[in-house]
Structure formats: structure tokens, C-alpha cells
Amino acid sequence: MGPKAGRGGRHVMGKSIGLIGLGNIGAHFGTRLLAAGYELMVYDRDPAAMERLVDKGGRRAESARALASQVEIVMLCLPIPTVVASVANEVADGGAVRIVLDLSTTGPSVTKEVAAMLDRRGITFVGAPVSGGTVAAEKGTLSIMPAGPEATVAEVEPYLRVLGKNIFYLGTDPSLGQTMKIINNTLYATSLVASCEALVYGVKAGLDSKTMLDVLNVSSGRSFATLERIPQCALDRSFPVRFTTELLHKDVKMCLDEAEKIGVPMIVNPVARQFLAFAISQGDGDKDNVYPIRHIEHWAGVQFGRKPDA
């Protein structure tokens, strides 16, 4: 069921919705939901982030609990699992909420804990992590991986269709979407680090940076790192922050920890985690995850790409 026309041409749903977490990704979620005509209540600890969505038509909540006391469906877009768990506990105290839709990368273990806690309070939980970065979030072309009770996922699907293009239902266990997400991010991290090493080698051997990407991206060595992230960030040396090194490291570590819990060996992926950990130790935690290519360049004595005016 989609939105229906309300007063002043605005669309309203039979169900009220709220969004907690208005950072780099969450701000785009709020903007898209408002642009689609949904009535939306918003909350973020950062008043400026909240004000940007209020200016676009969102209703301000004074706290997570206050929001959950006024809306039936609460969406979470938060940075780390501990924050998701903490906010979910606040939300559970709200008197109106009946569905929590987690769009964060929370990981399987914490997702199971949160789902069980909410279930005891009579609230249904859907884990629906997203992939594609800030550009895809702005355009509404994200991949979304919902998991939870089938009827509940069907109920929230109209909202997911506003936020993303590729929706993959992964089963009734809310943790399965999270498992898929951390697998995805770990594969991205490992391919990114490997690509950075190989491209810096190519530069030192005498190859042109852009030509290498052109060849790779029509050949078997291509990946999201070579198709999107390295061209967007490193080729022109701009390094805009799309997804931080710290957050990527968090996801890889989570994947390795979860794999170890169920007895799956990981041999190659830990090297990517170690490199990201090194980069964080050098002050790159809040920088985009492509930025650490600079360490490889420093060790090699060359630079990949160049500024447009260089």
C-alpha cells in the first residue's frame, strides 16, 4: 500500500512512522521519505541534524522514547551495535511502537538480542541493513536486505521501496540480513585493500592510473572498489567521506568474530582488517575508507591519480 493524498496535497499513511539517526545515510532516508509524501517524526542527538529534516517537513521528537510513544513504526539508522541496542531499549518504552525496522549494520548477535528484547515487549523487529553508500542513499538505489516475519516485512516494504532499488528478503530470522551485510562489507574491504596495493604497484611500474581502472573495469579484476569507490575518491585525490575507515573496520571485525563463533575459518580477510586497524592508528578512522591508500603510496614512493589541476 502506498501513500495517499492528504490535506494540502501531502500524502499520509494509515500508520505513523519515525526515524532515529540522521547522519550521512539517515539524512537521505528522511529526505526521501518526506519527498515521497510520508509523515515522518525524526530524532537525533545532534540538534542540527534534526533541524535539517524538520526544515523539510519532519516533526521533531524530544527523545527516542518520545518518538516511540507517538509512532507505530520506528526506523533506526545508527552507527554501531551498542548504540542500536541502547536506543532499542529506549524505544521499547514507547507506548505506540509495534514495529522496529533496523537499517543499521548491527551484526547477527546483537540483532538476535535486540529482537528477543523487543519480542518480550510485544514489538516486532525487522533487521534490514543497506548497502551502496551515501550516493545510492541519496538516489534511492541502495540494496536492502530485510529479514524478519514475512507479514511484517511486507508491511514495511513500501518504505523500503522509497529508500532502495534492490530488496532481498532473507528469511524469518532477523539476523540473516545482518549476516549478509557484514559478508558484503568484508568482501568489499578485502577487494579494496588488494586493489589499492595492485594499483600503486602499477603506477610505480609505469602505468597510468585512469588507464588501469579502465582496463580493470572491463576485465576480470573489477570490483565495487575499482568501479565506484577508487574512481570517486582516489583518482582525483578528493577523498570525500562516504563511509569511514573506522566503520568499515567495525564491520569486518564483526564478520570475522561471527564466523569464528560458528567455526568458519577466515584466512585472507583478516589481513584487510589488520590494514584498516593500522590506518586507524595513524589517524584515518574518521576519513573515507579509500584514504588509507596513502600509506601504500608512501611506502612505495609514488602516488595514484592526481588532482584535476595538477
N, C-alpha and C positions, 0 to 999 in steps of 0.2 A: 504494500500500500504506500503510495507516495503522498507528498504534501498536498493539502487542498487550500483553495483560496480563502483568505480571511479578510478582515477589515483593512481598507487601505491597500488592497492588492497583495498584502502579505499572506504567506502560507502558514497554516498552523497544523499541527498533528493532533490526533486524539490523545497522544501521550506526550508528556513534557520530558525534555532531555537536558542534561547538564554535562559540562566538560571541565575536568580538573587537570591543569597542566597546560600552560600556554607558551611553551618555549619555541624553539626553532621549528619543530614539527607541529606541535599543538596549536600554534597560532594559525597555521594554514588550515588545520582541521576546523577550527572555529570560523574562520573566514569563509570556507567553502559551505559549511552548514548554514550559516547566515545568508550567504548569497543564494543558496537553494531554497530559501524561504522558511527554514525551520526556526521556531522559537527556541532560544538557547540561553541557559544560565551558565555563567562561567566563574571559575575561581582559580587563582594562582597566588602564591605567596608574594610575588612581585607585583606591586600595585600598578606599575607602568605597563606591564604585560597585560594585566586585566583591563586597564583603561583603553588599550588599543582595540580590544574586542567589544567593549562597551560602546565605543565611538561608532562601531559598525552595526550596532543594534543588539548586542548581547545584554543580558541582565546580570548585574554584579551580585555575587554571593559573598557573605562576610567570612565564611569558612567552608571547609569541605562538609562538615556536619550540617551546616545551614543549607547548603545546596541540596544535600541528600534528603533534607526534610521537605523539599519543595518540588522535586522532580522524581519521576518513576525510573528513568534510565540514566545512569551515571557512566560517562566515558572517562577513562583515565589515560593520560599521556604523560608519563613520568620517567625520570632518568635512570633510576636504579631500583633493584628489587626491594631493598629495605624501605625505600620511600613509598613504593606501591603498597607494601604490607601495612605501613603506618597509616597511610591515607585510607586504605580499605577499612581499617578498624574504625576510623572516624566516620566514614561513610555508613558503616553498618549501624551507627547510632541514629541515622536519619530515619524519620518516620514514614517517608513516602517511597523511598527507593525499593524497587523489586528486582532490578537487573543491573549488574555492574559489568561493563564492557571494557576490558583492559587492552588498550592499544600499545602499551609499553612493551619493552623487551624485559620480561620479568624472570624468565627461566622456568623450567619444569617444576623444580622442588618448591620454590616459593609460591608458584601458581597453585599447586596442589594444596598448600597450607591455607592460602587465601580463599580458595574455593570452598574448602571444608569449613572455615570460619564463617563465611557468608551463608553457607547452606544451613548451618546451625541457627542462623538468624532469619531463615526463610527467604534469603536473597539468592537469586540465580547468578552464576558467574560465567562469563564467556571470555576466554583468552583469544585475542585477535591481534597479534603483533603484525607490524607492517614492514615493508622493505622497498627501497627505492630512493631514499634520501629526501632532502628538502625540496629539490626541484620537482620531483614526482609528487610530493605532498602538495605543492602549490598548484600543480596542473591537474591533480586528481587521477594520476596514473599509477599509483602505488600498487604493489602486490600486497594482499591482506590474507592472513592465514587463520581464520576463525575456527575455534573448537569449543564444544560445549553441547548442551542439549539441543537436538536438531530443531525443535519448535522455537526455541529462544533465538537461535542463530537466524532462523527465517524471519523472526520478528524484527531483529536489528539490521537485517540485510539492507533495507533501503538507505540507512545511514552509511553503511559501508560502501554502497554504490556511489555515494557522493564523494567519498574520500579516496577510493581506489578504482582501478580498472580490472585487475585480475583477482578474483575472490576464490580461494581454495578452502572448501570445508574439509577439515582433517579428522573429524570424529567427535564422539561424545565426551571424551576425556579432555578437559580444558587445557591440560598441559601439552597436548600434542602440537598445537600451533607454536608454542614456545620452543619445543624441541626442533621443529622445522626452522624457526627463525635463527636459532643460535648455530645450527648446521650451516645455514646460508651465510651468516656473517663470518663464521670461521673460514669457510672456503674463500670468501672474498678477501679476508685478511691475508691468508696464505698466498693467494694469487697476486695480491697487491705487492707484498714484500718480494716475492720471486720476480715479479715484473720490474720492480724498481731496480733490483740488482742487475737483471739482464739488460735493461735499457741503459743504465750507467756504463756497463761494460761496452755496449755498442757505441756509445759516444766516445769512449776512450779509444776504441779500435778504429774510429774514423767515420762512423755512420751518422747521418743527420737525424735529429730527434724526431721530427714530424714524419719523415720518410719511414722510419722504423715502425711508428704507430700505424701508418697507412698500410704497410705490409702485414703486420701482425693482425690487423683488424679485418683482413680478408683471408686470413690463413688460420691454421690450427692453434696458434698461440694466443688467440684473442680471449679476452675475459672482460667482465664489467670494469675491471681496473684499467685495461687498455682502451676499452671502447668509450668509457664515460669519465671516470674519475681522474686519471692521469692527464688526458687532454684538457679537462676543465680546470685543473688545479696547477699542474707542474709545467705543462708545455709553455705557458706564458708567464710562469713564476708568480701567479697571483695568489694561490693557495687560499681561496675563500673557505670559510669554515662551514662545511656541510654536515660533517659528523666527526666528532673529536677523536683524537688518538686514545684518550682515556676511556671513552665509551666503547670504542671498538675492542680495546684490550679487555674490558669488563666482559663483553660478550664471548670473546674467545676463551677466556679463563673459565667462564661459566660452562661452556661447551665441553672443555677438557675435564672439568670436575664432574659433570653429569655423566660423561662417557666412562670415567673411572668408576663411578658408583655402580654401574651395571656391567662392568667388566669388559669394556671395549678398549683395546689398545690404540693409542694415538702416538705416532712416531714423528710425522712430518709437521703437523700443525703446531706442536709446542714451540718450534723454532720461531714461528711468526709471533707467538705470544711473547717470547723472550726479547725479540727485537722491539716490539711495541713497549714492553716494560723498560727497556733501555732508553727508548725515546722519551718516555715519561720522566725518567730520572734526569734527563737532560733539559727538562722544561717544556716538553712538547705536549703535555697532557691536554691542554685546552686548545691546541691547534688542530687543524684538519688532519685526518689520518694519512694524507698523502705527504704532508710536510716532512716527516722523518726521512724521505728520500735524500734530504740534505746531508744526513750523516754518511750515507753510502757515497754520495758525491765527494764529501770531504775526504773520506778515506781513499777514494780513487784519484782525487785531484782534478776532477772535471765537473762540468755542470750540464745537466739535462735541460733542454729547452732554453728559452731566453725571453726577456720582456719584449713586447712588440716594438718599442722604440730603441732597443739595444742593437 
